Amino acid sequence: MRRDQKGCLGILFCLSGIGLIVLILCIFFVFPPAPTVRITNASLTQFKLSEESLNYNLALDLAIKDTNKVFAIHYNSIELVAKYGKEGFAFMSSPPHFKQRYKNTTILHTVLQGQQLVRFSESELSRFNLETVAGVYSIDVVATMQIKKSVSARVYKLEWICRLMLPLSSDQAFSSFKAIKCINSI
């Protein structure tokens, strides 16, 4: 092999190594693994429609797990929206931002309670009446989070949808609830 060929191979080998390092860094810094979100406990103690006003009381335990094995995550905001059909009826914004260490799980206990004006479509109203007779309601909880890694200035907006089937209960007991994994929708 000639001397100039060895030099070209050396340069090509170095460039390949640098490219591989840049690719690995991009995977870690540009595309962080998303946390996993689960609802570990939930209870519905009030869900009553009077004309166009929905009275509700929904308690949730939201478990957020940082699956990253290297970096902590900073949560700038967390918003929850409870929906019945296409109608959002309960809203919650998170406490001030917080930091979650890597490979850690944070539990947020939330009670969504109040009264909201809703306009159900005919099919949603029919479904509501059927579910009222059955005593079990299908409610979606949408969790939207703005996060950033501890080593990055870039903020990511992530969203999960948690599909619940909740019986109307007389107390805040979570005893019969089976934990569900939420689906990352972004």
N, C-alpha and C positions, 0 to 999 in steps of 0.2 A: 504494500500500500504506500502511495506517495505521501510525502509530508503535508502537502496542501489538502489532500483528502482527509487526513487525520484531523487537521485543523477545522475543516468544515463539519466533520462528524462531532467534534468536541463542541463547537458552537451550537449545532443542532440539538445535541444532548442537553446542554445548558438551557436553551430556550424551551425545550420540552419540560424540563424540571421546573422552570419559572412559571410556565403555563399551568402546570399541575398545581403548584402552590397557590396561584391566583384563583384557580377554580375551587379549591378547597376553602380558601378564605371567603370567596363569594357565597359558597353554600352556608358557611357559618354566620357571616355578617349580613348578607343581603337577603337570604331566605331563611329566617329563623323558624325552627319547628314551632307550630302553634300549640298553645296550652290545650289540654283536654278539659271539657266542661261536662259536669254531670249534675243532675238534681238528685240528691241523696234522700231527701225527705220533702214531702209536700202534703198539705191538708187544705181542704176547702170547706169552710164552716158557714159561708153565706154566698148564695148565688141566685138572686131573685130579680126577676124583671117585672117592673110596675110601669105600665104604659111604655115609655121609651127610656126609662131610667133603670140602670142595672146596679143593684147593691151587691157588693162582693167583699169577701174576706178570704184571702189566699196567703198561706204561709209557705215559704220555700227555704230549703237549705241548698245553696249552690256551691258545689265543690269545684274549685279551679286548680288544676295540677300543672305545674311547670315541668314538662317532660324533658326540657333541655338539660344536658348533663354538664354544662360548662358555665353558662352565664345566667345571671339573675334577670328577672323581667320587672320593668317599672310599668305599673298600670296608671295611665293618666286619667282614664274615666271608664266607668262601667255603667251601662244603662240597661234596664230591663223593661220590656213591654209585654204585658199579658194580653193575648188576643183570643177572642171567641169568633171563629170564622175569619172574616176580614176586618172586623172591628177591634181596634185596640181599646181596652177598657181600664187598664192600670199601668202606671208609669213610675219608674224609680230610677234616680241617679245615684251613683255610688258616693261613698264618703270621700274625703280628699284622697288624692292619689297615694299609692303605697308601693313598696318594693317586695317582691316575692323571690326568695332564694331559690336556686336551681334544685331540681328534684324535690320540690316541696308542694304540699297541698294546702290551699287556703279555703276555709268554709265561710261563706257569707250567709247569714241568717236574715231573711227579709220577710216582712209582712206587708202585703199589698191589700189595703182596706179602704173602702170608700163607696162613692156613688158616682156613676158616669152616665151621661146622656149617650145612648147608642141608637143607631138606625139599622136594624137588621133587615136583610132582604127577606123575601117570602120564604125562600128555601132555608135560610139561617133561622128564621123564626120557627118554621116547622121542625127543624132539627132540634132547636132549643126546647120546644114543647115535648118532643119525643124523649130527649135526654132528661128532662125534668121528671117525666113519668118513671124512667128507668133509675133516676137518682145518681147517674154518672155523667160527667161532663167532659168533653174533649176541649182542652185549653192548650194553646201554644204559648210558650214563653220565649221571646226573642231576646238574647243577650248580646249586646254590642259593646266591644271593648276597644279602647285605644291604648296600645302597648308599645314599649320600646325595650330593646335589650340594654343591659347595663353598659355595653361597650359601643353603642351606636346612638347617633342623634336622630335617626330616622324613626318616625312614628307609623305604626301599622294599625289599620282599622280592621278588626275581625268581628265576625258575627256567627252566632250559633242559634239553631232553632231546637227547642226542647218540646217534644209532643207529649202532653200529659193526658191521661184518662183518670179523672179524680171523682170519687164518690163524695157526695155531700155528707159531711159528718157533723156531729153535735159538739165536738170539742176539737182542740188543736192537736190531738194525738196523731202521730205519724206511724203508728204500729203496722198498718196494713200496706204501706206504700213500698213499692219495689223500685229501687234506684234505676234511673234511666240515663243513658249517654246522649248528650246533645250532638247535633249534626252541625259541623262547620259549613256555613253556607257561602263563604266568600273564598 
